[in-house]
């Protein structure tokens, strides 16, 4: 992107620098047409040709290459974003399916007919299974945020684009908070059961 913007900026400066010679050339051509002075017309074309020739053709080539690369980068980011969307939907389905197993494990962990060691293991399995889903959601959230930021750097981002980044940052922070809370919950419940086992 930086190469594209630099090439575009350099080309723009060169074009601006040659505007006056081009305008003078056009003026000579118009004057020659009005007065039937073919020498003036020829001089006008020479002035325009000379001004245009001073625009660095290498910059135009670089600009074209950079534009093509920017388009490829944009397509790659969009493809990655689509992949993240699919993965997030799949994860949502998987987490819903896991809830039944998590609830079963939690009920077993509360069932006093099971030994303390069994309850300890059930509780650990339940929270670790839930934590696994949260961890994957955090990973996908971080990747989505990274892609959104990269897309904004590639283009002239507007307020809606910037808001998407802010919304994703909020969503990611919520997931990370949920992850931290689950870890605290795991440690607290396992400490309690472990203390009962050691008693």
C-alpha positions in Angstrom: 0.0 0.0 0.0 2.8 2.4 0.9 4.5 1.8 -2.5 1.2 2.5 -4.2 0.6 5.8 -2.3 4.3 6.9 -2.8 4.1 6.2 -6.6 0.8 8.0 -6.8 2.1 11.0 -4.9 5.2 11.3 -7.0 3.2 11.0 -10.3 0.8 13.6 -9.0 3.6 16.0 -8.3 5.1 15.6 -11.7 1.7 16.1 -13.4 1.0 19.2 -11.4 4.4 20.5 -12.3 3.7 20.2 -16.0 0.2 21.7 -16.0 1.3 25.3 -16.9 3.5 24.2 -19.9 0.5 22.1 -21.2 -1.9 25.0 -20.8 0.6 27.3 -22.6 0.8 24.7 -25.4 -3.0 24.6 -25.6 -3.1 28.4 -25.8 -0.7 28.4 -28.7 -2.7 25.8 -30.5 -6.0 27.8 -30.1 -4.2 31.0 -31.1 -2.8 29.3 -34.2 -6.3 27.9 -35.1 -7.9 31.3 -34.8 -5.2 33.2 -36.8 -4.5 30.3 -39.2 -0.9 30.4 -38.0 0.3 26.8 -38.4 3.6 27.6 -36.9 1.8 28.5 -33.6 -0.1 25.2 -33.8 3.1 23.3 -34.2 4.7 25.1 -31.4 1.8 24.3 -29.2 2.0 20.6 -29.9 5.7 20.7 -29.2 5.1 22.4 -25.8 2.6 19.8 -24.8 4.7 16.9 -26.0 7.7 18.2 -24.2 5.7 18.7 -20.9 4.2 15.2 -21.1 7.6 13.6 -21.8 8.9 15.0 -18.5 6.5 12.8 -16.6 8.5 9.9 -15.5 7.2 6.8 -17.2 8.8 4.6 -14.6 6.5 6.1 -12.0 3.5 5.2 -14.1 4.7 1.6 -14.4 5.4 1.5 -10.6 1.9 2.9 -10.0 0.3 0.3 -12.2 2.2 -2.5 -10.4 1.4 -1.1 -7.0 -2.3 -0.8 -7.9 -2.4 -4.4 -9.1 -0.8 -5.5 -5.8 -3.2 -3.5 -3.8 -6.1 -5.1 -5.6 -4.6 -8.6 -4.9 -4.1 -7.7 -1.2 -7.7 -6.5 -1.0 -9.0 -9.7 -2.6 -6.9 -11.8 -0.2 -8.2 -9.9 2.9 -11.8 -10.3 1.7 -11.3 -14.0 1.2 -9.8 -14.3 4.7 -12.7 -12.4 6.2 -15.2 -14.7 4.5 -13.3 -17.6 5.9 -13.5 -16.1 9.4 -17.2 -15.6 9.0 -17.7 -19.3 8.1 -15.5 -20.4 11.0 -17.4 -18.2 13.5 -20.7 -19.7 12.4 -19.3 -23.2 12.6 -18.0 -22.5 16.1 -21.4 -21.1 17.2 -23.0 -24.4 16.1 -20.3 -26.4 17.9 -20.6 -24.4 21.1 -24.4 -24.9 21.2 -23.9 -28.6 20.8 -21.3 -28.6 23.6 -23.6 -26.9 26.0 -25.6 -30.2 26.6 -22.4 -32.0 27.5 -21.2 -29.1 29.6 -24.5 -29.1 31.5 -24.3 -32.9 32.0 -20.8 -32.6 33.4 -21.8 -29.8 35.8 -24.7 -31.7 37.1 -22.4 -34.7 37.7 -20.0 -32.4 39.5 -22.8 -31.3 41.8 -24.1 -34.8 42.4 -23.0 -35.8 45.9 -23.5 -39.5 45.1 -20.3 -39.3 43.1 -16.9 -39.3 44.9 -15.1 -36.0 45.4 -12.5 -37.1 42.9 -15.1 -37.9 40.3 -16.9 -34.5 41.0 -13.5 -32.8 40.7 -12.9 -34.4 37.3 -16.4 -33.7 36.0 -16.1 -30.0 37.0 -12.7 -29.7 35.4 -14.0 -31.3 32.1 -17.0 -29.0 32.0 -15.1 -25.8 32.4 -12.2 -26.8 30.2 -14.7 -27.8 27.4 -16.4 -24.4 27.7 -13.0 -22.6 27.8 -12.0 -24.4 24.6 -14.9 -22.8 22.8 -14.1 -19.4 24.2 -10.5 -19.6 23.3 -11.4 -20.4 19.7 -13.8 -17.5 19.6 -11.0 -15.2 20.9 -8.6 -16.4 18.2 -11.1 -15.8 15.5 -12.0 -12.4 16.9 -8.3 -11.4 16.9 -8.0 -12.5 13.3 -11.1 -10.6 12.3 -9.8 -7.4 14.0 -6.5 -7.8 12.2 -8.2 -8.1 8.8 -10.5 -5.1 9.4 -7.6 -2.9 10.3 -5.6 -4.1 7.3 -8.6 -3.4 5.0 -8.8 0.2 6.4 -5.1 0.7 5.7 -5.6 -0.4 2.1 -8.4 2.0 1.3 -9.7 5.4 2.2 -11.6 4.2 5.2 -14.8 6.0 6.2 -16.6 6.3 9.5 -18.5 3.1 9.0 -15.2 1.2 8.4 -13.7 2.7 11.6 -16.8 1.8 13.5 -16.5 -1.8 12.4 -13.0 -1.9 14.0 -14.3 -0.3 17.2 -17.2 -2.8 17.4 -14.8 -5.7 16.9 -12.5 -4.4 19.6 -15.4 -4.3 22.0 -16.5 -7.8 21.0 -13.0 -9.1 21.4 -12.6 -7.4 24.8 -15.9 -9.1 26.0 -14.6 -12.5 24.9 -11.3 -12.0 26.6 -13.2 -11.0 29.8 -15.3 -14.1 29.6 -12.2 -16.2 29.2 -10.6 -14.7 32.3 -13.8 -15.2 34.3 -14.0 -18.9 33.3 -10.4 -19.4 34.4 -11.2 -17.8 37.7 -14.3 -20.0 38.0 -12.3 -23.1 37.2 -9.6 -22.4 39.8 -12.1 -21.5 42.5 -14.3 -24.6 42.1 -11.4 -26.9 41.7 -9.7 -25.5 44.8 -12.9 -26.1 46.8 -13.3 -29.7 45.6 -9.6 -30.3 46.1 -9.7 -29.0 49.6 -12.6 -31.4 50.3 -10.6 -34.3 48.9 -7.6 -33.4 51.1 -9.8 -33.0 54.2 
